[in-house]
Amino acid sequence: MDPDLAPMLLTERTRAALAEVAECDAEFVAHDFSDAATRAALARTEVMLTFWGCPPLDQEVLASAPHLRAVVHAAGSIKWHVTEACWRRGLQVSSAADANAMPVAEYTAAAVLFSNKRVLEVREQYRRVRGLHDWRSAFPEVGNYRRTVGVVGASRIGRRVLELLKPYSIELLVYDPYLSAGEAARLGVRRAGLAELCETSDVVSLHAPELPGTRRMIDRRMLSLMPDGATLINTARGSLVDHEALTEELVGGRLNAVIDVTEPEPLPADSPLYDLPNVLLTPHFAGSFGNEVQRMADEAVDELARYAAGRPFAHAVHEDEWERTA
């Protein structure tokens, strides 16, 4: 893992928990697999605990770890470091993606509810008025009652968003080519094509993985289908959206957006999105930060305890999932 990030994961509490389930030196943090001390540690390692900033576990690294049997990732995506060589080796892999999905889904659900309440627009008008005003007449259509929210991607995070929005009187649409009719029924949502979803949703929230087939799936045409005043929420990947087309829509004021991920990331300092009143722009902040990191640490330690007890991982990642996940 990145040594600078290690302290946020390896707190005193987590180090103590690790000591109860494994023989480990919790003070030793590896980042450069060519380092002599790291090579020596790899030679006797059975399970590797990884976090943000882990370099790729390629064939050369695995050759230095003859006893390695499992990788437990205390964060979300494993695509940056788990390689095809890991699958060929038959390694067991676990990810704390479920734990990391929680804050992203919470951020998204809050963004949905605030968007339908037109909070950004109300804030701007209140700044101008700075006093009493007939707000009910100014915003006769605000609210979440009987609104339509479209979720693009029935991913782990997408499903958690759907779960969080269920208590509200909101119609939930989902676009996901892998979602069956039966599964949609169990989730209590209606399947829709991407064009229909964009055309009929008050809020469109993106939760699809970054794949060749999803690049710029929200293109100029899809954006043009969205109703005037609709909101696009992106907590997935910036590459899912045609950034130039979205910027034009936002500068023109026809659409609103809550954007946590961009392409490039970060945006250039002169991007208009930093200052637009109809845009809430955050710095890839929806995922685990602060005390939320400890949820991932706890899940990783639990997985190590399961491994030590000879039980299967509760949050195992398999090769077929690896190919189409974020």
Secondary structure, DSSP 8 states (H G I E B T S, - for coil): --TTTHHHHS-HHHHHHHHHHS---TT-----TTSHHHHHHHTT-SEEEE-TT---B-HHHHHT-TT--EEEESSS--TTTB-HHHHHHT-EEEE-HHHHHHHHHHHHHHHHHHHHTTHHHHHHHHHHH-S---HHHH-TT-SSTTEEEEEE--SHHHHHHHHHHTTSSEEEEEE-TT--HHHHHHHT-EE--HHHHHHH-SEEEE-----GGGTT-B-HHHHHHS-TT-EEEE-S-GGGB-HHHHHHHHHHTS-EEEES--SSSS--TT-GGGT-TTEEE-SS-SS--GGGHHHHHHHHHHHHHHHHTT---TTB--HHHHTT--
